[in-house]
Amino acid sequence: MFYFTKTPALLKSLYKSCIWDLSPAAGAVYLTFDDGPHPTATPYALDTLKRYDAKGTFFCIGKNVVEYPDIYQRILSEGHRTGNHTHNHLNGWKTGNDVYVQNIQQAAEYIRSDLFRPPYGRISPFQIRLLKKDYRIIMWDVLSGDFDTAITGKECLENVLFKLRPGSIVVFHDSAKAWDRMEYTLPRVLEHCRKQGWKVEAIP
């Protein structure tokens, strides 16, 4: 499976209206979690963030919010941010524009947020134009690879630590598929940030 763990500058330049990273001036990094809520992975992420006095941003799938409303409310009540990740984890490249926007609107009935992240990072320029009046489209500059079952937790950790800088937006997944690697990597990334003196904050 091929993917960039550090987003190339060319890709950022092609999709300039999306947010790939934030200013390093605040001395903060921004950990994000896709595809939840999940009954095991999301509470673990929340417990771990709490231990380090850290905040995250959770890009939730609408149907999962419907299934686990208490976990979704816990995300909000503990001071984290949430974002829309479509209702059914749709790939924008493979979905008609009307269906795609309607699916996002369906998720918005349960997820009150002006943040949106396209599943797989796949979204067309036209879909961006349709959405940007209502949403800030949040991408990333560091991809942990925790979804990749061919790598170990240690390799996942190395993917993050080698690329992580103040201002970085990092992708984890609070999902069954990513669980083994996310469980290993998240506390070690938070410990690294603490040692570096970097804050871990939700996307403002």
TORPA-4810 file (N, C-alpha, C, O; in nm, 3 decimals):
<nodes>
NODE_1_0.085_-0.120_0.000_0.000_0.000_0.000_0.088_0.124_0.000_0.171_0.142_0.090_M
NODE_2_0.071_0.210_-0.100_0.153_0.331_-0.108_0.073_0.452_-0.061_-0.042_0.472_-0.099_F
NODE_3_0.136_0.533_0.022_0.078_0.660_0.065_0.190_0.748_0.117_0.294_0.698_0.161_Y
NODE_4_0.169_0.878_0.113_0.266_0.973_0.164_0.242_0.991_0.314_0.131_1.025_0.355_F
NODE_5_0.344_0.969_0.395_0.330_0.999_0.538_0.351_1.149_0.563_0.307_1.202_0.666_T
NODE_6_0.417_1.217_0.471_0.432_1.363_0.477_0.376_1.419_0.347_0.423_1.385_0.239_K
NODE_7_0.276_1.505_0.356_0.209_1.554_0.236_0.305_1.638_0.151_0.366_1.732_0.202_T
NODE_8_0.320_1.604_0.023_0.411_1.680_-0.064_0.363_1.823_-0.086_0.242_1.850_-0.088_P
NODE_9_0.457_1.913_-0.101_0.424_2.053_-0.124_0.341_2.072_-0.251_0.256_2.160_-0.257_A
NODE_10_0.366_1.989_-0.352_0.292_2.000_-0.477_0.144_1.975_-0.455_0.059_2.046_-0.509_L
NODE_11_0.113_1.875_-0.376_-0.027_1.844_-0.348_-0.094_1.958_-0.273_-0.207_1.995_-0.304_L
NODE_12_-0.024_2.015_-0.177_-0.079_2.130_-0.104_-0.105_2.247_-0.199_-0.205_2.318_-0.184_K
NODE_13_-0.016_2.267_-0.296_-0.032_2.380_-0.388_-0.149_2.358_-0.483_-0.210_2.455_-0.527_S
NODE_14_-0.180_2.233_-0.515_-0.291_2.203_-0.605_-0.426_2.224_-0.536_-0.526_2.254_-0.601_L
NODE_15_-0.428_2.207_-0.404_-0.551_2.221_-0.327_-0.531_2.331_-0.222_-0.539_2.306_-0.102_Y
NODE_16_-0.506_2.452_-0.271_-0.470_2.561_-0.181_-0.582_2.602_-0.088_-0.557_2.656_0.020_K
NODE_17_-0.708_2.577_-0.127_-0.820_2.620_-0.043_-0.845_2.525_0.073_-0.927_2.554_0.161_S
NODE_18_-0.775_2.411_0.075_-0.784_2.320_0.189_-0.676_2.357_0.292_-0.575_2.418_0.257_C
NODE_19_-0.698_2.320_0.416_-0.603_2.350_0.523_-0.519_2.225_0.549_-0.572_2.121_0.588_I
NODE_20_-0.390_2.235_0.527_-0.300_2.120_0.540_-0.219_2.125_0.669_-0.181_2.021_0.723_W
NODE_21_-0.192_2.243_0.718_-0.118_2.260_0.843_-0.153_2.398_0.897_-0.222_2.476_0.832_D
NODE_22_-0.105_2.427_1.017_-0.134_2.553_1.082_-0.004_2.622_1.119_0.104_2.563_1.108_L
NODE_23_-0.013_2.744_1.163_0.107_2.821_1.193_0.189_2.754_1.304_0.133_2.710_1.404_S
NODE_24_0.319_2.746_1.286_0.403_2.690_1.393_0.423_2.785_1.509_0.479_2.746_1.612_P
NODE_25_0.379_2.910_1.494_0.409_3.013_1.593_0.352_2.981_1.731_0.407_3.021_1.833_A
NODE_26_0.239_2.907_1.732_0.175_2.876_1.860_0.246_2.765_1.937_0.216_2.740_2.053_A
NODE_27_0.341_2.699_1.872_0.413_2.590_1.938_0.324_2.471_1.968_0.344_2.402_2.068_G
NODE_28_0.225_2.447_1.882_0.128_2.340_1.904_0.126_2.244_1.785_0.156_2.282_1.672_A
NODE_29_0.089_2.120_1.815_0.058_2.023_1.711_-0.089_1.984_1.725_-0.149_2.003_1.831_V
NODE_30_-0.146_1.932_1.619_-0.290_1.910_1.613_-0.318_1.765_1.574_-0.306_1.727_1.457_Y
NODE_31_-0.354_1.684_1.673_-0.384_1.543_1.648_-0.531_1.529_1.611_-0.619_1.582_1.679_L
NODE_32_-0.557_1.459_1.503_-0.694_1.438_1.457_-0.722_1.289_1.446_-0.631_1.207_1.427_T
NODE_33_-0.849_1.255_1.458_-0.892_1.115_1.460_-1.010_1.098_1.365_-1.111_1.167_1.377_F
NODE_34_-0.997_1.006_1.271_-1.100_0.987_1.169_-1.179_0.858_1.193_-1.128_0.760_1.247_D
NODE_35_-1.305_0.862_1.152_-1.391_0.744_1.133_-1.470_0.701_1.256_-1.548_0.606_1.247_D
NODE_36_-1.453_0.766_1.371_-1.530_0.727_1.489_-1.670_0.787_1.486_-1.715_0.838_1.383_G
NODE_37_-1.738_0.781_1.600_-1.696_0.717_1.724_-1.693_0.564_1.713_-1.768_0.502_1.637_P
NODE_38_-1.602_0.505_1.791_-1.587_0.359_1.798_-1.588_0.321_1.946_-1.530_0.392_2.028_H
NODE_39_-1.653_0.210_1.982_-1.674_0.181_2.125_-1.547_0.150_2.203_-1.547_0.162_2.326_P
NODE_40_-1.440_0.110_2.137_-1.313_0.083_2.206_-1.210_0.192_2.180_-1.151_0.247_2.273_T
NODE_41_-1.190_0.223_2.052_-1.080_0.312_2.015_-1.104_0.456_2.060_-1.010_0.523_2.104_A
NODE_42_-1.228_0.505_2.049_-1.252_0.645_2.085_-1.238_0.669_2.235_-1.170_0.764_2.273_T
NODE_43_-1.297_0.587_2.322_-1.272_0.609_2.465_-1.125_0.599_2.502_-1.077_0.674_2.588_P
NODE_44_-1.051_0.509_2.438_-0.907_0.499_2.464_-0.837_0.629_2.425_-0.755_0.681_2.500_Y
NODE_45_-0.870_0.681_2.307_-0.809_0.806_2.264_-0.842_0.918_2.362_-0.755_0.998_2.397_A
NODE_46_-0.967_0.925_2.406_-1.008_1.029_2.500_-0.935_1.014_2.634_-0.889_1.113_2.690_L
NODE_47_-0.926_0.893_2.684_-0.856_0.870_2.811_-0.708_0.910_2.800_-0.652_0.970_2.892_D
NODE_48_-0.647_0.875_2.687_-0.505_0.904_2.668_-0.481_1.054_2.654_-0.387_1.107_2.712_T
NODE_49_-0.565_1.121_2.577_-0.552_1.266_2.565_-0.567_1.334_2.702_-0.495_1.428_2.733_L
NODE_50_-0.661_1.285_2.781_-0.685_1.345_2.913_-0.562_1.332_3.002_-0.528_1.425_3.076_K
NODE_51_-0.494_1.217_2.996_-0.375_1.196_3.079_-0.266_1.298_3.049_-0.187_1.334_3.136_R
NODE_52_-0.264_1.345_2.926_-0.160_1.440_2.886_-0.214_1.583_2.876_-0.147_1.672_2.823_Y
NODE_53_-0.333_1.605_2.927_-0.394_1.739_2.922_-0.393_1.793_2.779_-0.360_1.909_2.755_D
NODE_54_-0.428_1.706_2.685_-0.424_1.738_2.543_-0.565_1.740_2.486_-0.656_1.676_2.539_A
NODE_55_-0.582_1.813_2.378_-0.710_1.818_2.307_-0.690_1.771_2.163_-0.584_1.791_2.104_K
NODE_56_-0.794_1.707_2.109_-0.787_1.659_1.973_-0.910_1.701_1.894_-1.002_1.764_1.947_G
NODE_57_-0.908_1.666_1.765_-1.020_1.693_1.675_-1.063_1.562_1.614_-0.983_1.490_1.554_T
NODE_58_-1.192_1.529_1.628_-1.245_1.400_1.586_-1.337_1.421_1.466_-1.443_1.482_1.477_F
NODE_59_-1.295_1.368_1.350_-1.375_1.374_1.229_-1.463_1.250_1.225_-1.416_1.140_1.196_F
NODE_60_-1.590_1.270_1.254_-1.681_1.159_1.280_-1.767_1.125_1.158_-1.804_1.212_1.079_C
NODE_61_-1.798_0.998_1.147_-1.892_0.950_1.046_-2.032_0.958_1.106_-2.054_0.912_1.218_I
NODE_62_-2.125_1.015_1.031_-2.259_1.037_1.085_-2.326_0.912_1.137_-2.385_0.914_1.245_G
NODE_63_-2.317_0.802_1.063_-2.384_0.679_1.106_-2.325_0.626_1.235_-2.394_0.561_1.313_K
NODE_64_-2.196_0.652_1.260_-2.135_0.610_1.385_-2.179_0.698_1.502_-2.191_0.651_1.615_N
NODE_65_-2.202_0.826_1.474_-2.256_0.914_1.578_-2.396_0.867_1.618_-2.431_0.867_1.736_V
NODE_66_-2.476_0.827_1.520_-2.610_0.774_1.548_-2.600_0.648_1.634_-2.682_0.628_1.724_V
NODE_67_-2.501_0.565_1.606_-2.488_0.438_1.678_-2.430_0.457_1.817_-2.466_0.383_1.910_E
NODE_68_-2.341_0.555_1.834_-2.273_0.574_1.963_-2.287_0.720_2.009_-2.186_0.789_2.022_Y
NODE_69_-2.408_0.766_2.033_-2.427_0.907_2.069_-2.362_0.946_2.201_-2.317_1.059_2.217_P
NODE_70_-2.355_0.854_2.296_-2.294_0.886_2.425_-2.144_0.914_2.410_-2.090_1.004_2.475_D
NODE_71_-2.078_0.836_2.325_-1.934_0.859_2.303_-1.913_0.992_2.232_-1.820_1.066_2.264_I
NODE_72_-2.000_1.023_2.137_-1.990_1.152_2.067_-2.006_1.267_2.166_-1.932_1.365_2.161_Y
NODE_73_-2.102_1.256_2.255_-2.122_1.361_2.355_-2.004_1.372_2.449_-1.971_1.481_2.497_Q
NODE_74_-1.939_1.259_2.477_-1.821_1.265_2.563_-1.709_1.343_2.495_-1.640_1.422_2.560_R
NODE_75_-1.690_1.323_2.365_-1.590_1.400_2.291_-1.611_1.549_2.315_-1.517_1.622_2.348_I
NODE_76_-1.734_1.593_2.298_-1.766_1.735_2.312_-1.752_1.782_2.457_-1.697_1.888_2.483_L
NODE_77_-1.802_1.702_2.550_-1.804_1.745_2.690_-1.664_1.757_2.748_-1.643_1.831_2.845_S
NODE_78_-1.566_1.685_2.691_-1.429_1.692_2.741_-1.346_1.797_2.668_-1.224_1.804_2.686_E
NODE_79_-1.412_1.880_2.586_-1.346_1.996_2.529_-1.274_1.975_2.398_-1.193_2.058_2.356_G
NODE_80_-1.303_1.862_2.332_-1.243_1.837_2.202_-1.334_1.894_2.093_-1.448_1.930_2.119_H
NODE_81_-1.282_1.901_1.970_-1.362_1.946_1.857_-1.404_1.826_1.773_-1.339_1.721_1.775_R
NODE_82_-1.512_1.844_1.701_-1.554_1.741_1.607_-1.566_1.802_1.468_-1.578_1.924_1.452_T
NODE_83_-1.561_1.715_1.368_-1.578_1.757_1.230_-1.658_1.653_1.154_-1.671_1.538_1.197_G
NODE_84_-1.711_1.695_1.042_-1.794_1.610_0.955_-1.703_1.528_0.864_-1.610_1.581_0.802_N
NODE_85_-1.730_1.398_0.857_-1.650_1.304_0.775_-1.742_1.224_0.683_-1.713_1.110_0.647_H
NODE_86_-1.855_1.285_0.646_-1.966_1.227_0.569_-2.047_1.131_0.658_-2.003_1.095_0.767_T
NODE_87_-2.162_1.092_0.610_-2.247_1.001_0.688_-2.208_0.855_0.669_-2.226_0.773_0.759_H
NODE_88_-2.153_0.824_0.552_-2.124_0.683_0.519_-1.983_0.662_0.466_-1.958_0.565_0.394_N
NODE_89_-1.890_0.751_0.500_-1.749_0.737_0.460_-1.736_0.725_0.308_-1.678_0.630_0.257_H
NODE_90_-1.790_0.823_0.239_-1.791_0.820_0.092_-1.660_0.873_0.033_-1.600_0.968_0.084_L
NODE_91_-1.619_0.811_-0.075_-1.504_0.853_-0.153_-1.552_0.955_-0.256_-1.629_0.922_-0.346_N
NODE_92_-1.508_1.079_-0.242_-1.555_1.186_-0.330_-1.523_1.162_-0.477_-1.597_1.206_-0.565_G
NODE_93_-1.412_1.091_-0.505_-1.376_1.064_-0.643_-1.470_0.965_-0.710_-1.480_0.960_-0.832_W
NODE_94_-1.539_0.887_-0.629_-1.624_0.780_-0.683_-1.773_0.808_-0.660_-1.857_0.721_-0.683_K
NODE_95_-1.805_0.929_-0.615_-1.943_0.962_-0.577_-1.988_1.087_-0.653_-1.913_1.184_-0.662_T
NODE_96_-2.108_1.084_-0.705_-2.162_1.202_-0.773_-2.171_1.319_-0.678_-2.188_1.302_-0.558_G
NODE_97_-2.159_1.438_-0.733_-2.153_1.558_-0.649_-2.278_1.576_-0.563_-2.268_1.608_-0.445_N
NODE_98_-2.395_1.555_-0.621_-2.520_1.572_-0.546_-2.528_1.472_-0.431_-2.564_1.508_-0.319_D
NODE_99_-2.496_1.346_-0.459_-2.500_1.242_-0.356_-2.400_1.273_-0.245_-2.428_1.255_-0.127_V
NODE_100_-2.282_1.319_-0.285_-2.177_1.350_-0.189_-2.220_1.461_-0.094_-2.208_1.448_0.028_Y
NODE_101_-2.270_1.569_-0.150_-2.313_1.683_-0.067_-2.431_1.644_0.022_-2.436_1.683_0.138_V
NODE_102_-2.525_1.567_-0.032_-2.640_1.522_0.048_-2.596_1.435_0.164_-2.654_1.442_0.273_Q
NODE_103_-2.493_1.352_0.142_-2.443_1.266_0.249_-2.378_1.347_0.360_-2.390_1.314_0.478_N
NODE_104_-2.308_1.452_0.321_-2.247_1.543_0.420_-2.357_1.616_0.497_-2.346_1.633_0.619_I
NODE_105_-2.461_1.659_0.427_-2.573_1.726_0.494_-2.644_1.631_0.590_-2.690_1.673_0.696_Q
NODE_106_-2.653_1.505_0.554_-2.714_1.406_0.644_-2.632_1.394_0.772_-2.687_1.391_0.882_Q
NODE_107_-2.501_1.387_0.756_-2.414_1.380_0.875_-2.425_1.507_0.959_-2.416_1.501_1.082_A
NODE_108_-2.445_1.621_0.893_-2.452_1.749_0.964_-2.573_1.759_1.056_-2.577_1.844_1.144_A
NODE_109_-2.672_1.672_1.037_-2.786_1.668_1.129_-2.741_1.624_1.268_-2.808_1.654_1.368_E
NODE_110_-2.630_1.553_1.276_-2.581_1.499_1.403_-2.447_1.561_1.446_-2.411_1.556_1.563_Y
NODE_111_-2.374_1.619_1.350_-2.241_1.674_1.377_-2.245_1.824_1.348_-2.242_1.865_1.232_I
NODE_112_-2.251_1.905_1.454_-2.257_2.051_1.437_-2.114_2.104_1.433_-2.050_2.122_1.537_R
NODE_113_-2.066_2.130_1.314_-1.927_2.173_1.301_-1.908_2.241_1.166_-1.977_2.211_1.069_S
NODE_114_-1.813_2.334_1.162_-1.776_2.396_1.035_-1.650_2.333_0.978_-1.591_2.386_0.884_D
NODE_115_-1.609_2.220_1.035_-1.491_2.149_0.985_-1.536_2.026_0.905_-1.629_1.956_0.945_L
NODE_116_-1.470_2.002_0.794_-1.498_1.884_0.714_-1.366_1.822_0.669_-1.273_1.892_0.629_F
NODE_117_-1.360_1.690_0.675_-1.248_1.617_0.615_-1.302_1.511_0.522_-1.384_1.429_0.563_R
NODE_118_-1.258_1.510_0.396_-1.304_1.407_0.302_-1.243_1.271_0.334_-1.122_1.262_0.351_P
NODE_119_-1.324_1.166_0.343_-1.267_1.032_0.359_-1.163_1.002_0.252_-1.181_1.034_0.135_P
NODE_120_-1.054_0.939_0.294_-0.940_0.904_0.208_-0.868_1.029_0.156_-0.772_1.017_0.080_Y
NODE_121_-0.913_1.149_0.196_-0.857_1.271_0.140_-0.896_1.292_-0.005_-0.834_1.372_-0.075_G
NODE_122_-0.999_1.222_-0.051_-1.035_1.225_-0.193_-1.158_1.312_-0.214_-1.269_1.279_-0.174_R
NODE_123_-1.133_1.423_-0.279_-1.238_1.521_-0.304_-1.201_1.596_-0.432_-1.083_1.625_-0.455_I
NODE_124_-1.298_1.627_-0.514_-1.270_1.695_-0.640_-1.269_1.847_-0.619_-1.328_1.896_-0.523_S
NODE_125_-1.202_1.921_-0.709_-1.205_2.066_-0.698_-1.347_2.123_-0.700_-1.375_2.220_-0.631_P
NODE_126_-1.436_2.062_-0.778_-1.574_2.110_-0.782_-1.644_2.086_-0.648_-1.719_2.172_-0.601_F
NODE_127_-1.621_1.970_-0.587_-1.680_1.941_-0.456_-1.627_2.039_-0.351_-1.702_2.081_-0.263_Q
NODE_128_-1.501_2.075_-0.360_-1.445_2.175_-0.269_-1.520_2.307_-0.283_-1.556_2.369_-0.183_I
NODE_129_-1.543_2.349_-0.406_-1.614_2.475_-0.429_-1.756_2.470_-0.372_-1.805_2.569_-0.318_R
NODE_130_-1.821_2.354_-0.384_-1.957_2.339_-0.330_-1.958_2.349_-0.177_-2.055_2.398_-0.119_L
NODE_131_-1.852_2.303_-0.113_-1.851_2.292_0.033_-1.788_2.410_0.106_-1.821_2.436_0.222_L
NODE_132_-1.699_2.483_0.039_-1.617_2.577_0.114_-1.694_2.697_0.169_-1.643_2.769_0.256_K
NODE_133_-1.817_2.719_0.120_-1.896_2.829_0.178_-1.946_2.793_0.317_-1.976_2.882_0.397_K
NODE_134_-1.955_2.665_0.347_-2.006_2.619_0.477_-1.899_2.555_0.566_-1.917_2.545_0.687_D
NODE_135_-1.789_2.511_0.505_-1.689_2.433_0.581_-1.548_2.481_0.554_-1.516_2.530_0.446_Y
NODE_136_-1.464_2.465_0.656_-1.319_2.466_0.636_-1.279_2.321_0.612_-1.308_2.234_0.693_R
NODE_137_-1.213_2.296_0.502_-1.177_2.159_0.464_-1.038_2.130_0.519_-0.938_2.188_0.475_I
NODE_138_-1.033_2.040_0.616_-0.910_2.010_0.690_-0.846_1.883_0.636_-0.904_1.775_0.643_I
NODE_139_-0.727_1.897_0.583_-0.649_1.782_0.538_-0.544_1.751_0.645_-0.576_1.747_0.764_M
NODE_140_-0.419_1.729_0.605_-0.315_1.694_0.703_-0.179_1.709_0.637_-0.168_1.714_0.514_W
NODE_141_-0.076_1.718_0.721_0.058_1.711_0.666_0.136_1.591_0.718_0.245_1.563_0.669_D
NODE_142_0.082_1.519_0.818_0.145_1.396_0.867_0.039_1.287_0.876_-0.062_1.302_0.945_V
NODE_143_0.062_1.178_0.805_-0.029_1.064_0.805_0.038_0.950_0.880_0.143_0.901_0.839_L
NODE_144_-0.024_0.908_0.991_0.041_0.808_1.076_0.052_0.672_1.009_0.145_0.596_1.038_S
NODE_145_-0.041_0.640_0.919_-0.043_0.507_0.858_-0.100_0.401_0.950_-0.081_0.281_0.926_G
NODE_146_-0.170_0.443_1.057_-0.223_0.343_1.151_-0.328_0.252_1.089_-0.359_0.146_1.144_D
NODE_147_-0.384_0.291_0.975_-0.482_0.209_0.903_-0.416_0.094_0.827_-0.484_0.003_0.779_F
NODE_148_-0.284_0.098_0.815_-0.209_0.003_0.733_-0.174_-0.121_0.815_-0.085_-0.117_0.900_D
NODE_149_-0.244_-0.231_0.790_-0.223_-0.352_0.869_-0.089_-0.420_0.839_-0.052_-0.516_0.906_T
NODE_150_-0.018_-0.371_0.738_0.112_-0.430_0.703_0.227_-0.371_0.783_0.340_-0.419_0.773_A
NODE_151_0.201_-0.266_0.863_0.309_-0.207_0.943_0.284_-0.233_1.092_0.172_-0.264_1.133_I
NODE_152_0.389_-0.220_1.170_0.381_-0.240_1.315_0.351_-0.107_1.384_0.358_0.000_1.323_T
NODE_153_0.319_-0.118_1.512_0.301_0.003_1.590_0.427_0.087_1.593_0.420_0.210_1.590_G
NODE_154_0.542_0.023_1.601_0.669_0.096_1.604_0.691_0.172_1.473_0.738_0.286_1.475_K
NODE_155_0.658_0.110_1.362_0.672_0.178_1.233_0.574_0.296_1.222_0.608_0.401_1.168_E
NODE_156_0.456_0.276_1.274_0.357_0.384_1.275_0.409_0.502_1.357_0.398_0.617_1.315_C
NODE_157_0.466_0.473_1.472_0.524_0.578_1.557_0.635_0.653_1.484_0.644_0.776_1.490_L
NODE_158_0.720_0.578_1.414_0.829_0.641_1.339_0.775_0.731_1.228_0.831_0.837_1.201_E
NODE_159_0.666_0.688_1.164_0.604_0.772_1.060_0.571_0.910_1.115_0.591_1.012_1.048_N
NODE_160_0.520_0.912_1.238_0.477_1.039_1.297_0.596_1.119_1.350_0.611_1.236_1.316_V
NODE_161_0.679_1.058_1.430_0.784_1.133_1.498_0.886_1.191_1.401_0.941_1.298_1.426_L
NODE_162_0.911_1.123_1.290_1.009_1.172_1.194_0.962_1.298_1.124_1.043_1.380_1.081_F
NODE_163_0.830_1.315_1.112_0.774_1.427_1.034_0.714_1.537_1.123_0.690_1.648_1.075_K
NODE_164_0.689_1.508_1.249_0.612_1.597_1.335_0.686_1.726_1.366_0.804_1.725_1.403_L
NODE_165_0.614_1.839_1.350_0.669_1.971_1.380_0.556_2.057_1.437_0.439_2.025_1.417_R
NODE_166_0.588_2.166_1.508_0.482_2.260_1.545_0.404_2.305_1.423_0.462_2.337_1.319_P
NODE_167_0.273_2.306_1.436_0.185_2.339_1.324_0.134_2.218_1.248_0.043_2.231_1.167_G
NODE_168_0.192_2.100_1.272_0.150_1.980_1.201_0.008_1.939_1.236_-0.033_1.947_1.352_S
NODE_169_-0.066_1.896_1.135_-0.195_1.830_1.154_-0.171_1.682_1.125_-0.133_1.644_1.015_I
NODE_170_-0.195_1.599_1.226_-0.163_1.456_1.219_-0.292_1.375_1.212_-0.389_1.406_1.282_V
NODE_171_-0.294_1.272_1.129_-0.411_1.184_1.119_-0.387_1.052_1.191_-0.293_0.979_1.161_V
NODE_172_-0.475_1.024_1.288_-0.494_0.891_1.344_-0.635_0.845_1.309_-0.715_0.922_1.256_F
NODE_173_-0.666_0.720_1.339_-0.801_0.667_1.318_-0.848_0.599_1.445_-0.781_0.510_1.498_H
NODE_174_-0.965_0.642_1.495_-1.027_0.572_1.608_-1.124_0.469_1.548_-1.246_0.488_1.547_D
NODE_175_-1.065_0.360_1.498_-1.141_0.257_1.428_-1.085_0.119_1.463_-0.975_0.107_1.515_S
NODE_176_-1.164_0.017_1.434_-1.121_-0.121_1.461_-0.996_-0.156_1.381_-0.904_-0.220_1.433_A
NODE_177_-0.992_-0.115_1.255_-0.880_-0.150_1.168_-0.748_-0.093_1.218_-0.644_-0.158_1.210_K
NODE_178_-0.753_0.029_1.270_-0.631_0.098_1.312_-0.594_0.073_1.458_-0.487_0.115_1.502_A
NODE_179_-0.680_0.006_1.531_-0.670_0.000_1.676_-0.533_-0.041_1.727_-0.477_0.029_1.812_W
NODE_180_-0.475_-0.151_1.679_-0.348_-0.201_1.732_-0.238_-0.096_1.721_-0.160_-0.078_1.815_D
NODE_181_-0.230_-0.028_1.608_-0.123_0.069_1.586_-0.153_0.202_1.656_-0.061_0.265_1.710_R
NODE_182_-0.277_0.245_1.657_-0.311_0.369_1.727_-0.288_0.354_1.877_-0.236_0.445_1.941_M
NODE_183_-0.326_0.239_1.932_-0.308_0.216_2.076_-0.161_0.230_2.116_-0.130_0.286_2.220_E
NODE_184_-0.072_0.178_2.033_0.071_0.184_2.062_0.127_0.325_2.042_0.207_0.373_2.122_Y
NODE_185_0.085_0.389_1.935_0.150_0.513_1.891_0.105_0.636_1.967_0.188_0.720_2.001_T
NODE_186_-0.024_0.648_1.995_-0.077_0.772_2.051_-0.008_0.815_2.180_0.037_0.930_2.188_L
NODE_187_0.004_0.730_2.283_0.067_0.780_2.406_0.213_0.817_2.387_0.264_0.908_2.453_P
NODE_188_0.280_0.749_2.297_0.422_0.778_2.273_0.439_0.910_2.198_0.535_0.983_2.222_R
NODE_189_0.345_0.942_2.108_0.349_1.072_2.042_0.322_1.184_2.143_0.388_1.288_2.141_V
NODE_190_0.226_1.162_2.231_0.195_1.263_2.332_0.313_1.282_2.428_0.341_1.395_2.468_L
NODE_191_0.380_1.175_2.464_0.498_1.186_2.550_0.609_1.264_2.479_0.677_1.345_2.541_E
NODE_192_0.628_1.238_2.350_0.727_1.311_2.272_0.695_1.461_2.270_0.784_1.544_2.287_H
NODE_193_0.568_1.494_2.248_0.529_1.635_2.246_0.554_1.701_2.381_0.599_1.816_2.387_C
NODE_194_0.525_1.629_2.487_0.551_1.684_2.621_0.700_1.715_2.639_0.736_1.821_2.689_R
NODE_195_0.784_1.622_2.598_0.929_1.641_2.614_0.980_1.757_2.528_1.076_1.825_2.567_K
NODE_196_0.918_1.778_2.413_0.958_1.887_2.326_0.903_2.023_2.369_0.943_2.128_2.320_Q
NODE_197_0.808_2.017_2.465_0.744_2.142_2.508_0.637_2.192_2.413_0.601_2.310_2.415_G
NODE_198_0.586_2.102_2.329_0.480_2.138_2.234_0.344_2.115_2.296_0.322_2.012_2.361_W
NODE_199_0.253_2.207_2.277_0.114_2.186_2.318_0.046_2.096_2.215_0.084_2.093_2.098_K
NODE_200_-0.056_2.023_2.260_-0.139_1.943_2.170_-0.280_1.996_2.181_-0.344_1.983_2.285_V
NODE_201_-0.328_2.055_2.074_-0.454_2.130_2.079_-0.550_2.084_1.970_-0.511_2.023_1.871_E
NODE_202_-0.678_2.116_1.993_-0.778_2.095_1.889_-0.761_2.203_1.782_-0.709_2.311_1.809_A
NODE_203_-0.806_2.173_1.663_-0.800_2.271_1.554_-0.887_2.391_1.592_-1.006_2.374_1.619_I
NODE_204_-0.830_2.511_1.593_-0.905_2.628_1.639_-1.011_2.672_1.537_-1.082_2.770_1.561_P
</nodes>
